[in-house]
Amino acid sequence: DASNRKVHTYTIDSLAAGTEVKAVVQKKPQITITQPTNGTGTIIVTGTIEGVANQNIRNGKWVDCGTTITVTVEPTDNYVVTGITAKTVSDSVAASNTSNAGTKASGVQTLTFSPTENVTISATFEEKPTVSIGSGITNGTVTFTGKKNGQDVTETSTDQHVDFGSTVTITATPDNGYVVGTIDGVDVNTGRANGSIT
């Protein structure tokens, strides 16, 4: 029986001869948490300790046998969680955050499992793509729109992060007396029309 910290009593009635009694003690799983060292996110582990559920499990602590562990990984701004891994000597459990189209979702990612032996938990992260607006733009402005953390944003400065899979729309707006000529070396206004070009 893998019950935790419980005293079990077994009674032998009318013992008439010598009897050998053996008890099997099962070691509780120990949790090792490998926190990222580059500040790209935080790993939080919860489970049952000494019969109390939903306890925050610190690195190196033991959990009750048979408990379900929940790993919650929260990335810092401009990063996404690409995967969570829980690895034992004999097995591993993993959760991936990459769709068939290669898109990686923003925000918190989780993994749930039931350890039967010591386990090491880790996570991987990836920086979101950036959009850069070149320097030296004169006689007009350039902006772009996209999604950041699932929200629509409009940016005018360079090296701004956007979500994976986000559609980016670039708009060039000329000053009075000018028309848009090229964007990134490509002539996007062959007719030299007035107004913004998207």
Short mmCIF file of the C-alpha atoms (twelve columns), coordinates in Angstrom:
data_MODEL
# 
_entry.id   MODEL 
# 
loop_
_atom_site.group_PDB 
_atom_site.id 
_atom_site.type_symbol 
_atom_site.label_atom_id 
_atom_site.label_alt_id 
_atom_site.label_comp_id 
_atom_site.label_asym_id 
_atom_site.label_seq_id 
_atom_site.Cartn_x 
_atom_site.Cartn_y 
_atom_site.Cartn_z 
_atom_site.pdbx_PDB_model_num 
ATOM 1   C CA . ASP A 1   0.000  0.000   0.000   1 
ATOM 2   C CA . ALA A 2   1.473  3.357   -1.048  1 
ATOM 3   C CA . SER A 3   -0.520 5.369   1.498   1 
ATOM 4   C CA . ASN A 4   1.587  8.187   2.895   1 
ATOM 5   C CA . ARG A 5   2.636  8.425   6.551   1 
ATOM 6   C CA . LYS A 6   -0.081 6.040   7.682   1 
ATOM 7   C CA . VAL A 7   0.389  3.299   10.270  1 
ATOM 8   C CA . HIS A 8   -0.920 -0.029  9.022   1 
ATOM 9   C CA . THR A 9   -1.878 -2.766  11.454  1 
ATOM 10  C CA . TYR A 10  -2.180 -6.452  10.549  1 
ATOM 11  C CA . THR A 11  -3.520 -8.873  13.148  1 
ATOM 12  C CA . ILE A 12  -2.752 -12.604 13.152  1 
ATOM 13  C CA . ASP A 13  -5.302 -14.560 15.137  1 
ATOM 14  C CA . SER A 14  -4.309 -17.649 17.144  1 
ATOM 15  C CA . LEU A 15  -0.647 -17.719 16.169  1 
ATOM 16  C CA . ALA A 16  0.476  -21.311 16.685  1 
ATOM 17  C CA . ALA A 17  3.935  -21.272 15.136  1 
ATOM 18  C CA . GLY A 18  6.827  -18.962 14.363  1 
ATOM 19  C CA . THR A 19  5.901  -16.446 11.683  1 
ATOM 20  C CA . GLU A 20  8.096  -14.139 9.619   1 
ATOM 21  C CA . VAL A 21  6.593  -10.720 8.955   1 
ATOM 22  C CA . LYS A 22  8.001  -8.501  6.195   1 
ATOM 23  C CA . ALA A 23  7.155  -4.883  5.470   1 
ATOM 24  C CA . VAL A 24  7.884  -3.167  2.162   1 
ATOM 25  C CA . VAL A 25  8.545  0.552   2.355   1 
ATOM 26  C CA . GLN A 26  8.228  2.594   -0.838  1 
ATOM 27  C CA . LYS A 27  10.330 5.723   -1.261  1 
ATOM 28  C CA . LYS A 28  8.450  8.887   -2.124  1 
ATOM 29  C CA . PRO A 29  9.293  10.612  -5.427  1 
ATOM 30  C CA . GLN A 30  11.680 13.546  -5.084  1 
ATOM 31  C CA . ILE A 31  11.134 16.574  -7.324  1 
ATOM 32  C CA . THR A 32  14.069 18.395  -8.883  1 
ATOM 33  C CA . ILE A 33  13.201 21.654  -10.642 1 
ATOM 34  C CA . THR A 34  15.647 23.061  -13.168 1 
ATOM 35  C CA . GLN A 35  14.756 26.725  -13.310 1 
ATOM 36  C CA . PRO A 36  15.902 28.620  -16.431 1 
ATOM 37  C CA . THR A 37  19.117 30.523  -15.808 1 
ATOM 38  C CA . ASN A 38  18.621 33.250  -18.423 1 
ATOM 39  C CA . GLY A 39  15.494 34.838  -16.958 1 
ATOM 40  C CA . THR A 40  13.152 33.655  -19.691 1 
ATOM 41  C CA . GLY A 41  10.458 32.221  -17.423 1 
ATOM 42  C CA . THR A 42  9.424  30.592  -14.166 1 
ATOM 43  C CA . ILE A 43  8.511  26.981  -13.329 1 
ATOM 44  C CA . ILE A 44  5.939  26.356  -10.578 1 
ATOM 45  C CA . VAL A 45  5.159  22.801  -9.415  1 
ATOM 46  C CA . THR A 46  2.165  21.814  -7.266  1 
ATOM 47  C CA . GLY A 47  1.056  18.491  -5.807  1 
ATOM 48  C CA . THR A 48  0.193  16.637  -2.594  1 
ATOM 49  C CA . ILE A 49  2.586  16.724  0.370   1 
ATOM 50  C CA . GLU A 50  1.783  14.864  3.616   1 
ATOM 51  C CA . GLY A 51  -1.796 14.406  2.472   1 
ATOM 52  C CA . VAL A 52  -2.409 18.096  1.731   1 
ATOM 53  C CA . ALA A 53  -3.258 18.738  -1.923  1 
ATOM 54  C CA . ASN A 54  -2.255 21.662  -4.140  1 
ATOM 55  C CA . GLN A 55  0.940  22.429  -2.250  1 
ATOM 56  C CA . ASN A 56  3.698  24.492  -3.833  1 
ATOM 57  C CA . ILE A 57  6.591  22.056  -4.270  1 
ATOM 58  C CA . ARG A 58  10.067 23.504  -3.839  1 
ATOM 59  C CA . ASN A 59  13.145 22.090  -5.487  1 
ATOM 60  C CA . GLY A 60  14.363 18.913  -3.769  1 
ATOM 61  C CA . LYS A 61  11.113 18.177  -1.906  1 
ATOM 62  C CA . TRP A 62  9.351  14.806  -1.763  1 
ATOM 63  C CA . VAL A 63  5.720  14.356  -2.790  1 
ATOM 64  C CA . ASP A 64  3.196  11.730  -1.729  1 
ATOM 65  C CA . CYS A 65  3.115  8.500   -3.668  1 
ATOM 66  C CA . GLY A 66  0.305  8.454   -6.217  1 
ATOM 67  C CA . THR A 67  -0.091 12.242  -6.311  1 
ATOM 68  C CA . THR A 68  -0.761 14.139  -9.519  1 
ATOM 69  C CA . ILE A 69  1.832  16.821  -10.237 1 
ATOM 70  C CA . THR A 70  0.974  19.987  -12.148 1 
ATOM 71  C CA . VAL A 71  3.815  21.933  -13.735 1 
ATOM 72  C CA . THR A 72  2.980  25.526  -14.651 1 
ATOM 73  C CA . VAL A 73  5.483  27.453  -16.752 1 
ATOM 74  C CA . GLU A 74  5.128  31.192  -17.283 1 
ATOM 75  C CA . PRO A 75  7.419  32.928  -19.776 1 
ATOM 76  C CA . THR A 76  8.734  36.428  -19.325 1 
ATOM 77  C CA . ASP A 77  7.627  39.139  -21.714 1 
ATOM 78  C CA . ASN A 78  8.659  38.593  -25.355 1 
ATOM 79  C CA . TYR A 79  9.267  34.858  -24.870 1 
ATOM 80  C CA . VAL A 80  7.142  31.738  -25.312 1 
ATOM 81  C CA . VAL A 81  7.374  28.322  -23.694 1 
ATOM 82  C CA . THR A 82  8.380  25.815  -26.359 1 
ATOM 83  C CA . GLY A 83  8.277  22.694  -24.207 1 
ATOM 84  C CA . ILE A 84  8.048  21.183  -20.708 1 
ATOM 85  C CA . THR A 85  9.803  17.933  -19.770 1 
ATOM 86  C CA . ALA A 86  9.534  15.709  -16.689 1 
ATOM 87  C CA . LYS A 87  12.272 13.080  -16.806 1 
ATOM 88  C CA . THR A 88  12.904 10.067  -14.582 1 
ATOM 89  C CA . VAL A 89  15.586 7.407   -14.772 1 
ATOM 90  C CA . SER A 90  13.315 5.116   -16.783 1 
ATOM 91  C CA . ASP A 91  10.850 7.401   -18.554 1 
ATOM 92  C CA . SER A 92  9.960  10.947  -19.536 1 
ATOM 93  C CA . VAL A 93  6.800  12.982  -20.084 1 
ATOM 94  C CA . ALA A 94  6.753  16.064  -22.270 1 
ATOM 95  C CA . ALA A 95  4.405  18.775  -23.519 1 
ATOM 96  C CA . SER A 96  5.147  20.691  -26.713 1 
ATOM 97  C CA . ASN A 97  3.919  24.173  -27.593 1 
ATOM 98  C CA . THR A 98  4.327  23.989  -31.355 1 
ATOM 99  C CA . SER A 99  1.391  23.482  -33.715 1 
ATOM 100 C CA . ASN A 100 1.598  21.690  -37.066 1 
ATOM 101 C CA . ALA A 101 1.955  25.098  -38.681 1 
ATOM 102 C CA . GLY A 102 4.911  25.938  -36.450 1 
ATOM 103 C CA . THR A 103 2.959  28.495  -34.411 1 
ATOM 104 C CA . LYS A 104 3.817  28.789  -30.718 1 
ATOM 105 C CA . ALA A 105 1.133  30.064  -28.345 1 
ATOM 106 C CA . SER A 106 1.854  32.895  -25.932 1 
ATOM 107 C CA . GLY A 107 1.278  32.730  -22.207 1 
ATOM 108 C CA . VAL A 108 1.309  30.028  -19.536 1 
ATOM 109 C CA . GLN A 109 1.777  26.357  -20.496 1 
ATOM 110 C CA . THR A 110 1.129  23.340  -18.234 1 
ATOM 111 C CA . LEU A 111 2.010  19.656  -17.875 1 
ATOM 112 C CA . THR A 112 0.245  17.168  -15.582 1 
ATOM 113 C CA . PHE A 113 1.580  13.726  -14.631 1 
ATOM 114 C CA . SER A 114 1.874  11.237  -11.738 1 
ATOM 115 C CA . PRO A 115 5.480  10.434  -10.786 1 
ATOM 116 C CA . THR A 116 6.425  6.975   -9.505  1 
ATOM 117 C CA . GLU A 117 10.111 7.774   -8.972  1 
ATOM 118 C CA . ASN A 118 12.436 10.744  -8.663  1 
ATOM 119 C CA . VAL A 119 11.832 13.243  -11.454 1 
ATOM 120 C CA . THR A 120 13.616 16.251  -12.928 1 
ATOM 121 C CA . ILE A 121 11.454 19.005  -14.409 1 
ATOM 122 C CA . SER A 122 12.679 21.539  -16.967 1 
ATOM 123 C CA . ALA A 123 11.338 23.877  -19.631 1 
ATOM 124 C CA . THR A 124 12.580 25.496  -22.821 1 
ATOM 125 C CA . PHE A 125 11.820 28.953  -24.169 1 
ATOM 126 C CA . GLU A 126 12.180 30.879  -27.403 1 
ATOM 127 C CA . GLU A 127 12.251 34.595  -28.051 1 
ATOM 128 C CA . LYS A 128 9.400  35.977  -30.133 1 
ATOM 129 C CA . PRO A 129 10.218 37.359  -33.598 1 
ATOM 130 C CA . THR A 130 10.942 41.059  -33.934 1 
ATOM 131 C CA . VAL A 131 10.009 43.599  -36.582 1 
ATOM 132 C CA . SER A 132 12.555 46.283  -37.371 1 
ATOM 133 C CA . ILE A 133 11.924 49.631  -39.046 1 
ATOM 134 C CA . GLY A 134 15.048 50.869  -40.774 1 
ATOM 135 C CA . SER A 135 16.731 54.080  -39.712 1 
ATOM 136 C CA . GLY A 136 17.127 57.077  -41.947 1 
ATOM 137 C CA . ILE A 137 13.509 57.271  -43.120 1 
ATOM 138 C CA . THR A 138 12.823 60.794  -44.287 1 
ATOM 139 C CA . ASN A 139 9.819  62.711  -45.613 1 
ATOM 140 C CA . GLY A 140 7.324  60.293  -44.074 1 
ATOM 141 C CA . THR A 141 6.694  57.657  -41.431 1 
ATOM 142 C CA . VAL A 142 6.470  53.879  -41.325 1 
ATOM 143 C CA . THR A 143 4.298  51.924  -38.896 1 
ATOM 144 C CA . PHE A 144 3.364  48.277  -38.583 1 
ATOM 145 C CA . THR A 145 0.481  46.435  -36.963 1 
ATOM 146 C CA . GLY A 146 0.462  42.898  -35.609 1 
ATOM 147 C CA . LYS A 147 -0.366 40.909  -32.499 1 
ATOM 148 C CA . LYS A 148 1.524  40.889  -29.224 1 
ATOM 149 C CA . ASN A 149 0.332  38.631  -26.409 1 
ATOM 150 C CA . GLY A 150 -2.826 38.073  -28.431 1 
ATOM 151 C CA . GLN A 151 -3.642 41.779  -28.652 1 
ATOM 152 C CA . ASP A 152 -3.565 44.027  -31.727 1 
ATOM 153 C CA . VAL A 153 -0.738 46.564  -31.547 1 
ATOM 154 C CA . THR A 154 0.513  49.379  -33.750 1 
ATOM 155 C CA . GLU A 155 4.204  50.224  -33.474 1 
ATOM 156 C CA . THR A 156 6.368  53.016  -34.849 1 
ATOM 157 C CA . SER A 157 9.707  52.051  -33.266 1 
ATOM 158 C CA . THR A 158 12.131 49.362  -34.338 1 
ATOM 159 C CA . ASP A 159 12.907 45.899  -32.880 1 
ATOM 160 C CA . GLN A 160 9.407  45.301  -31.523 1 
ATOM 161 C CA . HIS A 161 8.325  41.738  -30.681 1 
ATOM 162 C CA . VAL A 162 5.208  40.144  -32.174 1 
ATOM 163 C CA . ASP A 163 3.514  36.789  -31.562 1 
ATOM 164 C CA . PHE A 164 4.546  33.743  -33.560 1 
ATOM 165 C CA . GLY A 165 2.197  33.392  -36.536 1 
ATOM 166 C CA . SER A 166 1.125  37.032  -36.318 1 
ATOM 167 C CA . THR A 167 0.224  38.767  -39.581 1 
ATOM 168 C CA . VAL A 168 2.223  41.977  -39.835 1 
ATOM 169 C CA . THR A 169 0.917  44.892  -41.922 1 
ATOM 170 C CA . ILE A 170 3.342  47.679  -42.810 1 
ATOM 171 C CA . THR A 171 2.044  51.147  -43.680 1 
ATOM 172 C CA . ALA A 172 4.147  53.929  -45.196 1 
ATOM 173 C CA . THR A 173 2.696  57.435  -44.910 1 
ATOM 174 C CA . PRO A 174 4.350  60.309  -46.808 1 
ATOM 175 C CA . ASP A 175 4.637  63.852  -45.553 1 
ATOM 176 C CA . ASN A 176 2.765  66.615  -47.390 1 
ATOM 177 C CA . GLY A 177 4.273  67.173  -50.781 1 
ATOM 178 C CA . TYR A 178 5.682  63.646  -51.059 1 
ATOM 179 C CA . VAL A 179 4.544  60.198  -52.255 1 
ATOM 180 C CA . VAL A 180 5.708  56.789  -51.155 1 
ATOM 181 C CA . GLY A 181 8.492  55.404  -53.335 1 
ATOM 182 C CA . THR A 182 10.057 52.159  -52.123 1 
ATOM 183 C CA . ILE A 183 9.712  49.913  -49.092 1 
ATOM 184 C CA . ASP A 184 12.770 47.806  -48.297 1 
ATOM 185 C CA . GLY A 185 14.134 48.571  -51.762 1 
ATOM 186 C CA . VAL A 186 10.971 47.483  -53.588 1 
ATOM 187 C CA . ASP A 187 9.024  50.023  -55.623 1 
ATOM 188 C CA . VAL A 188 5.542  49.702  -54.128 1 
ATOM 189 C CA . ASN A 189 4.036  52.768  -55.762 1 
ATOM 190 C CA . THR A 190 4.832  52.650  -59.451 1 
ATOM 191 C CA . GLY A 191 1.946  54.974  -60.219 1 
ATOM 192 C CA . ARG A 192 3.165  57.463  -57.625 1 
ATOM 193 C CA . ALA A 193 -0.279 57.717  -56.040 1 
ATOM 194 C CA . ASN A 194 -0.805 60.065  -53.171 1 
ATOM 195 C CA . GLY A 195 -1.455 58.916  -49.602 1 
ATOM 196 C CA . SER A 196 -0.398 55.948  -47.509 1 
ATOM 197 C CA . ILE A 197 0.688  52.613  -48.939 1 
ATOM 198 C CA . THR A 198 0.043  49.363  -47.050 1 
# 
